[in-house]
Amino acid sequence: MLAILLAAMLTGEPVSQSWPAFRGVGDSHTSAKNLPQKWGEGKNIAWDIELSGYGQSSPVVWGDSVFVTATKGEKKETLIVACYDLSTGKKKWVHEFASSWPVPSSNYVSRSAPTPAVDADHVYAFFESGDLIALDHAGKEQWQRSLTKEYGKYVGNHQLGSSPAITKDAVIILFDHSGPSYLLAADKSTGKNLWKTDRDSRVSWSSPVIASDQQSEQILISSNGVVEAYSAQEGKRIWWLDGLEKNTVASPGFTDGLVIVGSSQVGHCVAVNRDSKGKLSEKQIAWKAEDATSSFGSPLIHRGLVYFVNRAGVAYCLDVKSGKQLSVKRLPSSCWASPVAAGDHIYFFCKDGTTVVIKLGAEMEQVAENVLPSKEPVHGVAVVDGGFVVRAGEWLTCIGKPGT
């Protein structure tokens, strides 16, 4: 997979030993070994800890360290980046700093929603306040910026949810809202702009994805009415397709030849060619899903199949080349986390703490259903050899035996 090659380039470690950003390297694939298929309360749980703040972000992993972000305070005035030992859950360090734009906290606005990113040198954290910070692996601040002070505050009802992506040299930030929107590449070493591209105003919470091959490195964006590809080196738009609806949360998926969009509107989960140029027309859509929708989690592509999960927790399996619907399966509840592909199995992490494991294939044959009562909705997961690290609000749980 291209994504695996990208991860190796970014991390310098075997992919199974790191989960460096949102959805790993942006596709929710893992080559991790010895993953558990069965667990429950008091069974196959390595550790379960309460964090020092609340967050809707996913954990990221580098070596023996798990990194998470959180906020605390009535106006989310304190921002938190914390590091925990992967094997034991023991706290290594916590870095707290003041938000540059305190906003009243509630269930209706983002609460540390962007997932951080990590590489061999730094952990990069972005918050809905517009604060962007880089720390070394010991928790020492390297640089910090307030994008809301530089370019204006977020305009909208629910605040930012877009997670940063990383290339070899840059941290990629998508700031889409009702005000002046933009895509930005910040130098990893200094935090200074490598480039900034202004965009049309459009409220969205989806995250950019890096798609790399031998010829180019593209930033793929699916955001409120449009799917686009940008040059990662210059920030120039390469191609775009307008006319989509309700593609505001799910990030795009991609294969060697296709980009697949997830939308909560029937008929707007589509596939387009990756090697397109300029403005695309309706005729250049490779296929449209007939029934499948994708409300929160992003579409998962694995070995010729693509999986979508709708708002009600119904999973759809389609043929990735034709878009033909192959099967439908009802899950125990909705999924806020994106499903994960691990070899011959797919893991659906439902927000109520239930995880359904299916055998890879058109029929979505279930092999396990694991109930882990969650104190908060499950927001995201990281995958490493031997286990999963699951984030649920103020809680972080490690399933299995990490490092095995």
BELSULCOR-V537631 format. One record per residue. N is the residue number from 1. PSI is psi in degrees with one decimal (none if undefined). D_LAST is the distance of its C-alpha to the last C-alpha in whole Angstrom. Layout:
n=N psi=PSI d_last=D_LAST
n=N psi=PSI d_last=D_LAST
This chain:
n=1 psi=141.9 d_last=24
n=2 psi=-36.6 d_last=26
n=3 psi=-34.7 d_last=23
n=4 psi=-39.9 d_last=20
n=5 psi=-39.9 d_last=23
n=6 psi=-43.8 d_last=24
n=7 psi=-41.9 d_last=21
n=8 psi=-38.7 d_last=20
n=9 psi=-41.1 d_last=24
n=10 psi=-36.8 d_last=23
n=11 psi=-31.7 d_last=20
n=12 psi=9.6 d_last=20
n=13 psi=161.2 d_last=16
n=14 psi=141.3 d_last=14
n=15 psi=-37.3 d_last=14
n=16 psi=-16.9 d_last=11
n=17 psi=1.9 d_last=10
n=18 psi=149.5 d_last=14
n=19 psi=85.8 d_last=16
n=20 psi=-10.8 d_last=19
n=21 psi=-170.8 d_last=22
n=22 psi=124.3 d_last=23
n=23 psi=35.8 d_last=21
n=24 psi=-100.1 d_last=19
n=25 psi=25.3 d_last=22
n=26 psi=2.6 d_last=24
n=27 psi=0.8 d_last=23
n=28 psi=29.4 d_last=20
n=29 psi=148.5 d_last=18
n=30 psi=145.7 d_last=15
n=31 psi=15.1 d_last=13
n=32 psi=144.3 d_last=10
n=33 psi=163.0 d_last=8
n=34 psi=39.0 d_last=7
n=35 psi=136.5 d_last=9
n=36 psi=151.8 d_last=11
n=37 psi=-14.8 d_last=14
n=38 psi=136.3 d_last=16
n=39 psi=172.0 d_last=16
n=40 psi=-174.5 d_last=19
n=41 psi=119.0 d_last=21
n=42 psi=4.5 d_last=19
n=43 psi=120.6 d_last=17
n=44 psi=33.8 d_last=13
n=45 psi=117.5 d_last=14
n=46 psi=-45.4 d_last=12
n=47 psi=159.1 d_last=15
n=48 psi=115.2 d_last=18
n=49 psi=152.6 d_last=21
n=50 psi=133.6 d_last=24
n=51 psi=171.3 d_last=25
n=52 psi=9.1 d_last=28
n=53 psi=176.4 d_last=30
n=54 psi=142.7 d_last=30
n=55 psi=146.8 d_last=28
n=56 psi=6.1 d_last=28
n=57 psi=162.3 d_last=26
n=58 psi=156.5 d_last=22
n=59 psi=155.9 d_last=19
n=60 psi=156.5 d_last=18
n=61 psi=138.6 d_last=15
n=62 psi=114.6 d_last=15
n=63 psi=-121.4 d_last=13
n=64 psi=18.8 d_last=12
n=65 psi=137.4 d_last=15
n=66 psi=129.7 d_last=16
n=67 psi=135.4 d_last=20
n=68 psi=158.8 d_last=22
n=69 psi=159.0 d_last=26
n=70 psi=167.9 d_last=29
n=71 psi=159.9 d_last=32
n=72 psi=159.3 d_last=34
n=73 psi=155.8 d_last=38
n=74 psi=-27.1 d_last=41
n=75 psi=24.2 d_last=41
n=76 psi=40.0 d_last=38
n=77 psi=-14.8 d_last=39
n=78 psi=125.5 d_last=36
n=79 psi=142.5 d_last=33
n=80 psi=133.3 d_last=30
n=81 psi=127.5 d_last=27
n=82 psi=153.3 d_last=24
n=83 psi=134.4 d_last=21
n=84 psi=151.7 d_last=18
n=85 psi=128.6 d_last=15
n=86 psi=-37.4 d_last=12
n=87 psi=-36.1 d_last=10
n=88 psi=-19.7 d_last=13
n=89 psi=3.4 d_last=16
n=90 psi=137.0 d_last=18
n=91 psi=129.4 d_last=21
n=92 psi=-46.9 d_last=21
n=93 psi=159.3 d_last=24
n=94 psi=131.1 d_last=27
n=95 psi=119.4 d_last=29
n=96 psi=142.4 d_last=32
n=97 psi=163.6 d_last=35
n=98 psi=136.8 d_last=38
n=99 psi=140.6 d_last=39
n=100 psi=-8.2 d_last=41
n=101 psi=79.5 d_last=42
n=102 psi=134.4 d_last=42
n=103 psi=137.4 d_last=42
n=104 psi=133.5 d_last=43
n=105 psi=139.4 d_last=39
n=106 psi=176.1 d_last=39
n=107 psi=-4.3 d_last=37
n=108 psi=2.8 d_last=39
n=109 psi=157.8 d_last=38
n=110 psi=139.7 d_last=35
n=111 psi=94.2 d_last=33
n=112 psi=54.0 d_last=31
n=113 psi=-38.7 d_last=30
n=114 psi=132.0 d_last=29
n=115 psi=138.1 d_last=25
n=116 psi=176.4 d_last=25
n=117 psi=153.3 d_last=24
n=118 psi=145.2 d_last=22
n=119 psi=-164.9 d_last=22
n=120 psi=-22.5 d_last=22
n=121 psi=-41.0 d_last=25
n=122 psi=162.7 d_last=25
n=123 psi=132.9 d_last=24
n=124 psi=124.1 d_last=27
n=125 psi=136.9 d_last=28
n=126 psi=137.7 d_last=31
n=127 psi=158.7 d_last=33
n=128 psi=-14.3 d_last=36
n=129 psi=-9.6 d_last=38
n=130 psi=1.3 d_last=38
n=131 psi=129.1 d_last=36
n=132 psi=127.0 d_last=34
n=133 psi=147.6 d_last=32
n=134 psi=130.6 d_last=30
n=135 psi=151.2 d_last=28
n=136 psi=178.0 d_last=26
n=137 psi=-7.7 d_last=23
n=138 psi=-0.3 d_last=25
n=139 psi=10.1 d_last=27
n=140 psi=131.2 d_last=30
n=141 psi=133.8 d_last=32
n=142 psi=-40.5 d_last=33
n=143 psi=161.3 d_last=35
n=144 psi=142.9 d_last=36
n=145 psi=155.7 d_last=38
n=146 psi=104.4 d_last=40
n=147 psi=-26.7 d_last=41
n=148 psi=-33.6 d_last=43
n=149 psi=-34.7 d_last=45
n=150 psi=-39.6 d_last=45
n=151 psi=3.0 d_last=46
n=152 psi=150.7 d_last=47
n=153 psi=158.2 d_last=45
n=154 psi=137.0 d_last=43
n=155 psi=112.4 d_last=46
n=156 psi=177.1 d_last=45
n=157 psi=-28.2 d_last=44
n=158 psi=1.4 d_last=40
n=159 psi=176.8 d_last=39
n=160 psi=147.6 d_last=36
n=161 psi=-3.2 d_last=33
n=162 psi=130.8 d_last=32
n=163 psi=149.9 d_last=29
n=164 psi=148.6 d_last=29
n=165 psi=160.4 d_last=28
n=166 psi=141.1 d_last=28
n=167 psi=-171.2 d_last=29
n=168 psi=-34.6 d_last=29
n=169 psi=-14.2 d_last=32
n=170 psi=154.0 d_last=32
n=171 psi=123.6 d_last=31
n=172 psi=123.8 d_last=33
n=173 psi=129.2 d_last=34
n=174 psi=121.3 d_last=36
n=175 psi=81.8 d_last=39
n=176 psi=129.4 d_last=41
n=177 psi=-172.1 d_last=43
n=178 psi=-11.0 d_last=47
n=179 psi=-164.3 d_last=48
n=180 psi=113.6 d_last=47
n=181 psi=159.6 d_last=44
n=182 psi=160.8 d_last=42
n=183 psi=133.3 d_last=39
n=184 psi=140.5 d_last=38
n=185 psi=115.8 d_last=36
n=186 psi=134.1 d_last=36
n=187 psi=129.6 d_last=35
n=188 psi=-34.5 d_last=32
n=189 psi=-35.6 d_last=33
n=190 psi=-20.7 d_last=36
n=191 psi=-6.3 d_last=36
n=192 psi=153.0 d_last=39
n=193 psi=129.7 d_last=40
n=194 psi=-36.1 d_last=40
n=195 psi=160.4 d_last=42
n=196 psi=126.8 d_last=42
n=197 psi=121.0 d_last=44
n=198 psi=147.1 d_last=46
n=199 psi=161.2 d_last=45
n=200 psi=148.2 d_last=47
n=201 psi=128.3 d_last=47
n=202 psi=121.5 d_last=44
n=203 psi=124.4 d_last=42
n=204 psi=157.9 d_last=39
n=205 psi=12.2 d_last=35
n=206 psi=160.5 d_last=33
n=207 psi=145.1 d_last=31
n=208 psi=154.3 d_last=32
n=209 psi=138.6 d_last=29
n=210 psi=122.1 d_last=29
n=211 psi=118.6 d_last=30
n=212 psi=142.3 d_last=30
n=213 psi=-171.2 d_last=31
n=214 psi=-23.5 d_last=33
n=215 psi=-34.5 d_last=36
n=216 psi=167.6 d_last=36
n=217 psi=115.1 d_last=33
n=218 psi=149.9 d_last=34
n=219 psi=119.7 d_last=34
n=220 psi=132.4 d_last=34
n=221 psi=129.9 d_last=36
n=222 psi=114.3 d_last=36
n=223 psi=110.7 d_last=39
n=224 psi=75.9 d_last=42
n=225 psi=-6.5 d_last=44
n=226 psi=149.0 d_last=42
n=227 psi=137.5 d_last=40
n=228 psi=157.4 d_last=40
n=229 psi=132.4 d_last=38
n=230 psi=152.3 d_last=39
n=231 psi=127.0 d_last=39
n=232 psi=-23.5 d_last=36
n=233 psi=-37.0 d_last=38
n=234 psi=-16.2 d_last=41
n=235 psi=16.0 d_last=41
n=236 psi=139.4 d_last=43
n=237 psi=130.3 d_last=43
n=238 psi=-47.8 d_last=43
n=239 psi=162.5 d_last=43
n=240 psi=152.5 d_last=43
n=241 psi=119.7 d_last=44
n=242 psi=174.7 d_last=46
n=243 psi=6.0 d_last=47
n=244 psi=159.8 d_last=44
n=245 psi=140.8 d_last=44
n=246 psi=33.6 d_last=41
n=247 psi=60.4 d_last=38
n=248 psi=-8.7 d_last=38
n=249 psi=-50.6 d_last=34
n=250 psi=138.0 d_last=32
n=251 psi=155.5 d_last=31
n=252 psi=154.5 d_last=32
n=253 psi=166.0 d_last=29
n=254 psi=152.2 d_last=30
n=255 psi=-171.2 d_last=30
n=256 psi=-31.0 d_last=32
n=257 psi=-16.4 d_last=35
n=258 psi=152.9 d_last=35
n=259 psi=129.6 d_last=34
n=260 psi=128.0 d_last=34
n=261 psi=134.6 d_last=35
n=262 psi=133.2 d_last=34
n=263 psi=150.5 d_last=37
n=264 psi=2.3 d_last=38
n=265 psi=127.5 d_last=42
n=266 psi=133.6 d_last=42
n=267 psi=1.0 d_last=43
n=268 psi=10.3 d_last=41
n=269 psi=111.4 d_last=38
n=270 psi=164.7 d_last=39
n=271 psi=135.4 d_last=38
n=272 psi=160.9 d_last=39
n=273 psi=135.9 d_last=39
n=274 psi=-29.6 d_last=37
n=275 psi=27.4 d_last=40
n=276 psi=167.7 d_last=43
n=277 psi=140.3 d_last=45
n=278 psi=-160.7 d_last=47
n=279 psi=127.2 d_last=48
n=280 psi=152.9 d_last=47
n=281 psi=171.7 d_last=49
n=282 psi=-34.7 d_last=49
n=283 psi=-19.2 d_last=49
n=284 psi=6.3 d_last=46
n=285 psi=125.3 d_last=44
n=286 psi=-43.3 d_last=42
n=287 psi=160.6 d_last=41
n=288 psi=135.4 d_last=41
n=289 psi=136.4 d_last=39
n=290 psi=-47.0 d_last=42
n=291 psi=-27.8 d_last=40
n=292 psi=140.9 d_last=37
n=293 psi=164.1 d_last=36
n=294 psi=102.5 d_last=34
n=295 psi=-50.2 d_last=34
n=296 psi=-61.0 d_last=31
n=297 psi=156.0 d_last=28
n=298 psi=154.6 d_last=28
n=299 psi=141.1 d_last=29
n=300 psi=123.5 d_last=26
n=301 psi=128.7 d_last=26
n=302 psi=119.4 d_last=24
n=303 psi=52.3 d_last=26
n=304 psi=2.2 d_last=29
n=305 psi=154.8 d_last=29
n=306 psi=135.2 d_last=29
n=307 psi=135.2 d_last=28
n=308 psi=150.6 d_last=30
n=309 psi=128.3 d_last=30
n=310 psi=-178.9 d_last=34
n=311 psi=-33.2 d_last=35
n=312 psi=-3.3 d_last=35
n=313 psi=27.0 d_last=32
n=314 psi=124.9 d_last=33
n=315 psi=141.0 d_last=31
n=316 psi=138.5 d_last=32
n=317 psi=125.0 d_last=31
n=318 psi=155.0 d_last=33
n=319 psi=127.1 d_last=34
n=320 psi=-28.1 d_last=33
n=321 psi=-39.7 d_last=36
n=322 psi=-20.3 d_last=39
n=323 psi=5.4 d_last=37
n=324 psi=131.5 d_last=38
n=325 psi=127.6 d_last=37
n=326 psi=-35.8 d_last=35
n=327 psi=164.1 d_last=34
n=328 psi=139.0 d_last=34
n=329 psi=131.8 d_last=32
n=330 psi=127.5 d_last=32
n=331 psi=165.0 d_last=29
n=332 psi=-30.4 d_last=30
n=333 psi=179.4 d_last=30
n=334 psi=159.2 d_last=31
n=335 psi=117.7 d_last=28
n=336 psi=-30.7 d_last=28
n=337 psi=148.9 d_last=24
n=338 psi=145.2 d_last=24
n=339 psi=159.2 d_last=22
n=340 psi=137.2 d_last=19
n=341 psi=126.0 d_last=19
n=342 psi=95.0 d_last=15
n=343 psi=-118.3 d_last=17
n=344 psi=12.2 d_last=19
n=345 psi=152.2 d_last=18
n=346 psi=134.2 d_last=20
n=347 psi=123.8 d_last=19
n=348 psi=111.9 d_last=22
n=349 psi=101.6 d_last=22
n=350 psi=154.4 d_last=25
n=351 psi=-19.5 d_last=27
n=352 psi=3.4 d_last=27
n=353 psi=-5.7 d_last=24
n=354 psi=137.3 d_last=23
n=355 psi=125.5 d_last=21
n=356 psi=128.2 d_last=22
n=357 psi=124.8 d_last=20
n=358 psi=155.0 d_last=22
n=359 psi=133.2 d_last=22
n=360 psi=130.5 d_last=23
n=361 psi=167.6 d_last=27
n=362 psi=-26.3 d_last=30
n=363 psi=-8.5 d_last=31
n=364 psi=53.9 d_last=28
n=365 psi=122.9 d_last=27
n=366 psi=133.4 d_last=25
n=367 psi=-17.5 d_last=22
n=368 psi=151.1 d_last=21
n=369 psi=116.9 d_last=22
n=370 psi=127.1 d_last=21
n=371 psi=116.3 d_last=23
n=372 psi=92.4 d_last=22
n=373 psi=123.7 d_last=25
n=374 psi=138.6 d_last=25
n=375 psi=-21.5 d_last=28
n=376 psi=162.0 d_last=28
n=377 psi=140.7 d_last=28
n=378 psi=124.9 d_last=24
n=379 psi=-33.7 d_last=25
n=380 psi=170.2 d_last=22
n=381 psi=148.6 d_last=18
n=382 psi=149.8 d_last=15
n=383 psi=132.8 d_last=12
n=384 psi=170.7 d_last=9
n=385 psi=124.7 d_last=6
n=386 psi=-9.9 d_last=5
n=387 psi=-178.2 d_last=8
n=388 psi=145.1 d_last=12
n=389 psi=118.8 d_last=14
n=390 psi=132.4 d_last=18
n=391 psi=130.6 d_last=21
n=392 psi=90.2 d_last=24
n=393 psi=-110.4 d_last=27
n=394 psi=10.1 d_last=27
n=395 psi=147.1 d_last=23
n=396 psi=124.2 d_last=20
n=397 psi=134.1 d_last=17
n=398 psi=120.7 d_last=13
n=399 psi=133.9 d_last=12
n=400 psi=-152.3 d_last=9
n=401 psi=87.4 d_last=6
n=402 psi=138.4 d_last=6
n=403 psi=-9.9 d_last=4
n=404 psi=none d_last=0
